[in-house]
Amino acid sequence: MKYELGRCLLEERLQEAGIPLERLALELRVRRERLDDFIDNKRVMSLKIAISIADMLQCEVRSLYELTPSDEHR
C-alpha cells in the first residue's frame, strides 16, 4: 500500500519520551532549526535522520509522521 506523509509528529514523540528538543539536536549533531523545520512541516526527514530519531526516542519510524493511505492504485 502506498502512503502520503501527513503532519510531522516529532513534537508529540519528544513530549512522550520526556526529551527536550535541544538534547535531541545535540545527540544527533544537527541544528535545532533543522528539527524545528521538521516539526513545522517545512522539511521532510531523511530516512537516516528518521531512523536515528526513532532509535533515540524508542519509537517506530512510522510514528514520526501521520500516514494517509494514497488513493492512487498501481
C-alpha positions in Angstrom: 0.0 0.0 0.0 1.2 3.5 -0.8 1.1 6.2 1.8 1.3 10.0 1.8 3.2 11.8 4.6 1.0 14.0 6.7 1.9 16.2 9.7 5.2 15.6 11.5 4.6 14.2 15.0 8.1 14.8 16.3 7.0 17.3 18.9 4.5 14.7 20.3 7.1 11.9 20.4 9.5 14.2 22.2 6.9 15.0 24.8 6.1 11.3 25.3 9.8 10.5 25.7 10.4 13.5 28.0 13.4 14.6 25.9 13.9 18.3 25.1 14.4 19.3 21.5 17.8 20.8 22.4 19.1 17.4 23.7 17.9 15.6 20.6 19.7 18.2 18.4 22.9 17.8 20.4 22.8 14.0 20.3 22.1 13.9 16.5 24.6 16.7 15.9 22.1 18.8 13.9 21.0 22.4 14.4 17.8 22.9 16.4 16.5 24.9 13.5 16.5 21.8 11.3 14.4 19.9 13.9 12.1 22.9 14.1 11.7 22.7 10.3 10.6 19.1 10.6 8.1 20.0 13.3 6.7 22.9 11.3 6.5 20.7 8.2 8.9 22.9 6.3 11.2 19.9 5.6 10.8 16.2 5.5 13.2 14.0 7.4 15.6 11.8 5.5 15.3 8.1 6.3 18.7 8.3 8.0 17.7 11.0 10.4 14.3 9.4 11.0 15.9 6.1 12.0 18.3 8.0 14.3 15.4 9.9 15.9 13.2 6.8 16.3 16.1 5.0 17.9 16.8 7.8 20.4 13.1 8.2 21.2 12.5 4.4 21.3 9.6 4.6 18.9 8.8 3.3 15.4 9.9 5.4 12.4 6.3 5.3 11.2 5.2 7.1 14.3 7.1 10.2 13.4 4.5 11.3 10.8 0.8 11.0 10.2 0.4 8.5 7.3 -2.5 8.6 5.0 -3.2 5.8 2.5 -2.9 7.0 -1.0 -5.9 6.7 -3.3 -3.5 6.0 -6.2 -3.6 2.4 -7.3 -0.6 0.8 -9.0 
